[in-house]
Amino acid sequence: MDSGCNPATYASIDIGSHTIRLLVGRRLGDTLLVPLLSERRVTRLAKGFQEEQTLRPSQLDLSTRVLEEYRDCMARFGVKAVACGATGVVRKSKNGRQWLRSIEEVTGIQGRILSEETEAFLSAKGILGVLPAPPERVLCFDLGGSTTEFLLTDARQGHVLWSSSVFIGAATITEKYLPADSASSRCLSLAGAAIREALSKKLPHPSSMGSSCPDSPEGLLLVGTAGTVTTLGAMFLGMEHYEPYRVNGLELDGDWICRTLDDLAGLPVRKRKGIPGLEEGREDIILGGTLIVREILRWFEKKTLTVSDAGLLEGLLFQLIEEDLGWSGGGLRTPLTWGLQEG
């Protein structure tokens, strides 16, 4: 991407288990970053993954076409450099690395498989970049199609206290436990039990976290990001057209999440499509994702959830620019700040 590039224009790509997303931003001055383009495409890389631990050719072909489209988009904006990270099922699949090599040959985009720790770190970096004044302790989670990353941080110091990845996601839970058009109470019960078991194996219980997890406004702030969480935020606001800035910092009550879960469980997939705020292509997996959100709230004994539109995609972009400029540190808190999107 060196030919005709704008030296201050960068891009990040998040290859997830359900979607592939693109963000293009331009740095103005020293630290101001203006978003120029944000795109997402539903590719369902996780479809059928649990059967053979490989990514299906049909989903790989679709994903390759999306990345070719993104390559052309970046060329139009004169992108100087791009950070492309692959997560979830790409990380666990037998053929993920081979596919990424073929992507580089076809598109010139060099993708890397992010470790669980790196994914959690970059997601939290993106989240903290849009929280103006977080409390001392922030527990970030990134709920994807096949995995959910957790990171507890001392937000003011920018220190990571612990992080973990749990192999549960909206797409994989749906495919394994909730594949029918409408979910029975038994299916929901089995799915909920599987989620709780997965969480218990990888996460500390609040009772063992001591003073790092007080249930008070000045204590632990639980912040979620990625498709399920932002969709719930959009549904809460009844948004006909998604506007990211409206969900950043939005607080969702746990009781509302439980009621929404019950409402979704009682609707066939085709009828969920009419819900304002529900992203097209997510109507079949939103129930499974909401169930995971409910269980996360219960596990950490929290009554509310704060929504962040920003996450891994923004974290990738922040890190890319910081490295390109030779800024030292590379911690959770970035010196970059977001400006309004150019007209």
N, C-alpha and C positions, 0 to 999 in steps of 0.2 A: 504494500500500500504506500510505497514511497513516491510514485509518480503523481505529481500534481497535488500532493497532500497539503493540508493546512496544518502547520506545526502546532497549533493549539487545539486540534480536534481529535477526540479519542472515542473509542467504542468498547463496549463490553457485551459478551454473549453468555447467556446461561442456558446450557443444554440440560434440561430437567427431564423427569420421568413422564410428565404430562404435556409440558409446553417447552418451546424454545423461544427465548426472549432476547431482544436487542435494545441497547441503549446507546445513543450517540450524544456526546456532550462536548461543549467548547469552553475552554478556559479563557476567561477575560481578566486581565491584570494578574495579580499574584495568586489569589485564592478563590476568586468567584468562578463558579462553574454553572453554565447555562445548558439545560437539556434541549437538544435539537430534535430528537426523534426517539420514540419509544414504541416498540412493536412486540407483539407476541403471537405465536401460532401454536395451535393445538396439534401435537404430533403423536401423542400416546405411545412413547417408547416403551412404557412399562407393560403394554398390552401383551398378554400371554407369557410374560417373563417367568413366572413361577413354575411353568411347566418344564422348561428345559434349561433355565438359567442363561438363555441367549436372547438377543434382540432380534425380533422378526424382520425379515427382509423388506416386507411391505412398509413397516414403520421406519426402517432405516432409509428407504428410498424417499419417503415423504420428508423425513428430516433433512436429507441431503438437498432436496429441492428448496426447502426453506432456507438453508444456509447459503445456497447459491443466490437466492433473492436478497438475503442480508448482505452478501458480498457486494452486490450491485448497489444497494442502498448506501453502504459505506463509501463506495467509490464516488457516488454523487455528492456526498458531503466532504470529500477530501480527507478522510480519516487517516491520521498519522500512524496510529498503533491501535491494536485491538487485543483485549484479554478475553479469552474464551475458556470457560470452565465447564466441565461435565460432571454430573453428580448422580446420586441415586443408583438406578439400575445400570447405567453405563459403567459406574465404578464396580458393580458386582458381577457384571455380565462376562461371559467367556469371550465374546467377540467385540467388546467395546473399544479396546485399544486398536484393533485392526480397522474398525470403522473410522476412528479418528484419523488414522494415517491416510485412509482413502479420501477423507474430507479435505485434508491438507493438499493432497494431489489435485483434487477437483477444484477447490475454491481458493486455495492459498491461505485459508484460515487455520492456524495452528492451535488446536484444542488440547487441553490437558485435563486429565482426570484429577479432580480435587480430592484430597484425603478428607476423612470425616472431620478432623480437627481444623483443617484449612477452611472447609465449607462453613463450619460453625463460626469461625473467626471472622470471615469475610461477611457473612450474613449479619453478625452483630455489628461489624464496622459500618455497614450500610444503614442499619437501624439507628445507631447512635448519631449518624450524620444528619438525621432529621428530627431528633428529639432535642428541643431547645434547652431544657434544664432538667435532665433526669435525676432521680434520687441516687443515693449512694450505691444501692444494689439494684441491678437490672438483670432479670432472667429473660434472655431472648430465645425464641424458638422459631425455626424455619420449617413449616409443615409442607413438604413436597408431595410428589406423586407416590414415592416409594420409601422415602426416609424422612425422619424428622431430626433436625440438629438442635441441640440445646447448648447454651453458653451462659454461665453466670459471671457477671463482671462487676468490678468496682468501677462504676462509670466515671466518677470524678478523677480517679487516678489512671483509668484506662487499663487496669490489670485484669487478666483472665483468672478467675478463681477456680473454675472447672468447666469442662465441656464434654459432651457425649453425643453419640448418634444412635438412634433407635430405628430399626428396620421396620417401620410402619409408615404408611402414607395413604393419602386419599384414594389413589388408584389401586394399590395392592390390597388394601382392606376391602374395597368395593369388589374387586375381582374374586377374592377368596371367600368372602362372607356375605356380600350383598349384591349378587349378580342379577337377581330377579327384578322385574319391573317395579314391584312394590315390596318393601321389606317386612317380614313377619317379626313378631316380638322375639321369637326364638333366634332368628338370624341376628337381630340387634344384640341380643344377650350374648351370643357366642362371639360376635365381633368385639363387644365391649370387654369381655373377659380376656380375649386375645390381646387387646390393646393394653389393658392393665398389667397383664403378665409381662409384656414386652417392656413397659415402662419400669416395672419393679426390678427387672434384671439389669437395667443400665443407669437408672437415675437414683440419686440419694433421696430419701424421704425428708420432708421438711423438719421432722423431729430430730434428724441427725445433722441438720445444717446449722443448728444453734442460732447465734445472733445474726448470722448472715441472711436470715429469712424471717424477719418479723412481719407480722400481718398488720401494717400500719401505712398511712400515706407516705411517711418518710422512710419506710422500709423497702421491701422487695417490690419492684414493679415488674409485672409479667407482660411481656410484649411479644406479639406474634406477627409473622410476616408470611408472604407467599400466597398462592391462589385461593386456598380455602378461607384464610383469615381475611384477606382483603375483600373477597366476595361476600362474606358475612357482614363486613362493614358496609359495603354497597347495598346489601339487602336491608340492613337496618335503616339506612338513609333513604331507601327507595329510589336509588339513582337510576334514571333511564339511560344516561350516558356517563360512563365511569370517569371520575375526576380524582386523580391520585391525592391531591393536596387535601381533599375533604375527608379522607379516611386516616391520614397521618395524625396520630395522637387521639383518635376516636376511642372512647371507652365503651366496651360492651359488657353488659351485666350478665352474670352467669345464669340467672333465671331466664333471661331472654334467649340465651343460647339453648337452654333445655327446651323451652317452648318451641323454638324454631326447629330443633331436632325432631320433636314430636310431629310438627306440621309437615316437615319433609318426608318423614316415614309414612305418613298417611296419604301421600300423593304419588301417583304413577309418574314415571320419568317425563312423559310427554306433557303433563300438566305443570311440572316444575318450570318448564320453559317460559311460562308467563309471569314468573315472579320478578318484579322490578329489582334490578341490581344483580341478578344471577347471570353470570357470564355464559354466553353461548358456548357449548361444548363441555360445560362443567356440570350440567344438570344430573348426570348419572353418578358422579362421584362426590357431589357436595354433601350427601347424607353421610357417607363414610368419613369425609373430612371433618364434618361437624361433630361426629361422634368422637373422633380423636381429640378435638378441641375440648369437648366436655370432660373427657377423661384426664386431660392435662390439667385443667382447672381443679378437678377433684383431687388429683394426685398431690398438687402443690398447695391444696387447701386455700385457693384464692376465689374470691367472689367476683372479680372483674378481670377483663382482658383488655389491654391497650393494643390498638391496631397500628401497624406500620406498613405503608406501601413499599417503602425502601427496604432492601435486604441484600441478598447475594449479588444481584446485578450491579447495584450501586457500590457495594464493597469492592467488587472486581475493578470497577472504574476508578474508584479512589486510589486503590493500590497501584494500578497501572500508571496513573498520573504522578503519584508520589515517587515511584521508582524512576520514571522517565526524567523527572526534574532533579533526581538525586537527593531528595529530602531524606534526612536520617530519621530514624525512629521506627516508622512503619507500625505504629501501635493502633489500638482500637479507635482512638479519637483522631479524626482527620482535620487538618487546617483548612480544608476546602469547604466552601459553603455554597448552597444552591441559590441561584437567582431565578427570575421568571423566565419562562420559555420564550424564545425569540418569535416575533410575530409572523 
